[in-house]
Amino acid sequence: MTTATHSDPVERYALPLRILHWLMAAGFIFMWACGYAMTKLVPEDGPWEETLFALHISVGVTLVAFLAARFVIRLRTKHPEQPADMPAVERKLAHIGHIMLYLVSALVLAAGWAEVDLGGHGVKWFGIAMPEIFPASLLPGVAEPEELAELAHVWLAYGMLALVVGHILAVVKHKVIDGHNLLPRISLKK
């Protein structure tokens, strides 16, 4: 088995990136469904809301770790080039889109962590206390900092969902209209 160097062309993302891509996709789908369920479908302050809230936070902490690992691996590995016949503007949009997916993922996770910290609940990862990253003293003079963080978390989550839908539509467009099947680059199949 050979490993591609930075000068060798690669056809697929590194296996750890592909694994993290799909784990994070599943994790964020869960997060959107769980967030909706705990705010719209179950009684407030009931046992189901508490269970979903704890699970939402734990999966969120897991996604923070996955995102950090994915970012480091992405910086250290070569990734596939865009198709040679892809217009320059589409190359630029793809690059910006990928940056935005990383950035908005980080922001939505940070806003969620801030919401929990600022509310005084303490972030727990499957029962294990995590460090307080966003103490209330961070925002002196701000009325209702927990509600501000919650609003940011919700709107960033919707923004991320829109980015993901755009990402999926771009893959479909490239396959159906342009004849570029980009999915094997990130697929777990051999």
C-alpha positions as CSV (number, residue, x, y, z in Angstrom):
1,M,0.0,0.0,0.0
2,T,1.4,3.4,-1.0
3,T,0.7,6.7,0.5
4,A,0.3,9.8,-1.8
5,T,2.8,12.6,-1.2
6,H,1.9,16.2,-1.6
7,S,3.1,16.1,-5.2
8,D,1.1,13.0,-6.2
9,P,-2.4,13.5,-7.5
10,V,-5.1,11.9,-5.4
11,E,-8.6,10.8,-6.5
12,R,-10.1,10.5,-3.0
13,Y,-9.9,12.2,0.3
14,A,-7.9,10.4,3.0
15,L,-9.8,7.6,4.7
16,P,-9.9,9.4,8.1
17,L,-11.5,12.4,6.4
18,R,-14.1,10.2,4.6
19,I,-15.0,8.5,7.9
20,L,-15.3,11.8,9.8
21,H,-17.3,13.3,6.9
22,W,-20.0,10.6,7.2
23,L,-19.9,10.4,11.0
24,M,-20.4,14.2,11.2
25,A,-23.1,14.1,8.5
26,A,-25.0,11.5,10.7
27,G,-24.3,13.5,13.8
28,F,-25.6,16.8,12.5
29,I,-28.7,15.1,11.1
30,F,-29.3,13.7,14.5
31,M,-28.7,17.1,16.1
32,W,-31.2,18.9,13.8
33,A,-33.8,16.2,14.5
34,C,-33.1,16.1,18.3
35,G,-33.1,19.9,18.5
36,Y,-36.5,20.0,16.8
37,A,-37.9,17.2,18.9
38,M,-36.7,18.7,22.2
39,T,-38.1,22.2,21.4
40,K,-41.3,21.3,19.6
41,L,-42.4,17.7,20.2
42,V,-42.0,16.9,23.9
43,P,-43.4,18.6,27.0
44,E,-41.1,21.4,28.4
45,D,-39.2,20.5,31.5
46,G,-40.3,16.9,31.2
47,P,-38.1,13.7,31.3
48,W,-38.0,13.4,27.5
49,E,-36.8,17.0,27.1
50,E,-34.1,16.5,29.7
51,T,-33.0,13.2,28.1
52,L,-32.9,14.8,24.6
53,F,-31.2,17.9,25.9
54,A,-28.4,15.8,27.5
55,L,-28.0,13.7,24.4
56,H,-28.0,16.8,22.2
57,I,-25.2,18.3,24.3
58,S,-23.2,15.0,24.4
59,V,-23.4,14.5,20.6
60,G,-22.5,18.2,20.2
61,V,-19.3,17.7,22.3
62,T,-18.5,14.7,20.1
63,L,-18.9,16.8,17.0
64,V,-16.5,19.4,18.4
65,A,-13.9,16.7,18.7
66,F,-14.6,15.3,15.2
67,L,-14.5,18.8,13.7
68,A,-11.1,19.5,15.3
69,A,-9.7,16.2,14.1
70,R,-11.1,16.7,10.7
71,F,-9.6,20.2,10.4
72,V,-6.1,18.9,11.4
73,I,-6.3,15.9,9.1
74,R,-7.5,18.1,6.2
75,L,-4.5,20.5,6.7
76,R,-2.1,17.6,6.8
77,T,-3.3,15.5,3.8
78,K,-3.6,16.1,0.1
79,H,-7.2,16.3,-1.3
80,P,-8.5,15.7,-4.8
81,E,-8.4,18.5,-7.3
82,Q,-11.6,19.8,-8.8
83,P,-12.4,18.5,-12.3
84,A,-10.1,20.2,-14.9
85,D,-13.1,21.4,-17.0
86,M,-14.9,23.0,-14.0
87,P,-15.3,26.7,-14.6
88,A,-13.1,29.0,-12.4
89,V,-16.1,30.6,-10.7
90,E,-17.4,27.1,-9.7
91,R,-14.0,26.2,-8.3
92,K,-14.0,29.3,-6.2
93,L,-17.6,28.7,-5.0
94,A,-16.7,25.1,-4.1
95,H,-13.7,26.4,-2.1
96,I,-15.8,29.0,-0.3
97,G,-18.5,26.5,0.3
98,H,-16.2,24.1,2.0
99,I,-14.7,26.8,4.2
100,M,-18.2,28.0,5.2
101,L,-19.1,24.4,6.1
102,Y,-16.2,24.2,8.5
103,L,-16.7,27.7,9.8
104,V,-20.5,27.5,10.4
105,S,-20.1,24.1,11.9
106,A,-17.6,25.5,14.4
107,L,-19.8,28.5,15.1
108,V,-23.0,26.5,15.7
109,L,-21.2,24.2,18.1
110,A,-19.6,27.1,19.9
111,A,-22.9,28.9,20.2
112,G,-24.5,25.7,21.6
113,W,-21.7,25.3,24.2
114,A,-22.1,29.0,25.1
115,E,-25.8,28.6,25.6
116,V,-25.3,25.8,28.1
117,D,-22.4,27.5,29.9
118,L,-24.2,30.9,30.1
119,G,-27.3,29.2,31.4
120,G,-25.3,27.8,34.3
121,H,-26.1,24.2,33.3
122,G,-22.5,23.0,32.7
123,V,-21.7,21.0,29.5
124,K,-21.5,17.3,30.1
125,W,-20.3,14.6,27.7
126,F,-22.3,11.5,28.5
127,G,-22.2,12.5,32.2
128,I,-18.6,13.7,32.2
129,A,-18.2,17.4,33.1
130,M,-16.5,19.5,30.4
131,P,-14.6,22.8,31.0
132,E,-16.6,26.0,31.2
133,I,-15.5,27.8,28.1
134,F,-18.0,30.6,28.1
135,P,-18.5,31.9,31.7
136,A,-21.2,34.5,32.3
137,S,-18.4,37.0,33.2
138,L,-17.4,36.9,29.5
139,L,-20.3,39.1,28.6
140,P,-20.6,41.7,31.4
141,G,-23.6,44.0,31.0
142,V,-25.3,41.8,28.4
143,A,-28.9,41.2,29.5
144,E,-30.0,37.5,29.0
145,P,-26.7,36.2,27.5
146,E,-28.1,32.6,27.5
147,E,-31.0,33.7,25.3
148,L,-28.6,35.6,23.0
149,A,-26.5,32.4,22.6
150,E,-29.6,30.3,22.1
151,L,-30.8,32.6,19.3
152,A,-27.3,32.5,17.7
153,H,-27.3,28.7,18.0
154,V,-30.7,28.3,16.4
155,W,-30.0,30.6,13.5
156,L,-26.6,29.2,12.8
157,A,-28.1,25.7,12.8
158,Y,-30.6,26.8,10.2
159,G,-27.8,28.5,8.2
160,M,-25.7,25.3,8.4
161,L,-28.7,23.3,7.2
162,A,-29.0,25.6,4.2
163,L,-25.3,25.2,3.5
164,V,-25.6,21.4,3.6
165,V,-28.6,21.4,1.3
166,G,-26.6,23.6,-1.1
167,H,-23.6,21.2,-0.8
168,I,-25.8,18.3,-1.7
169,L,-27.4,20.1,-4.5
170,A,-24.0,21.0,-5.9
171,V,-22.9,17.4,-5.9
172,V,-26.2,16.4,-7.7
173,K,-25.7,19.3,-10.2
174,H,-22.2,18.1,-11.0
175,K,-23.3,14.6,-11.5
176,V,-26.5,15.2,-13.5
177,I,-25.6,18.3,-15.5
178,D,-21.8,18.3,-15.7
179,G,-21.2,14.6,-15.8
180,H,-18.7,14.8,-12.8
181,N,-19.4,12.1,-10.3
182,L,-17.7,13.7,-7.2
183,L,-19.3,11.4,-4.6
184,P,-16.6,8.6,-4.9
185,R,-14.0,11.1,-3.7
186,I,-15.7,11.1,-0.2
187,S,-17.3,7.6,-0.4
188,L,-16.4,4.9,2.1
189,K,-16.7,2.3,-0.7
190,K,-13.6,1.0,-2.4
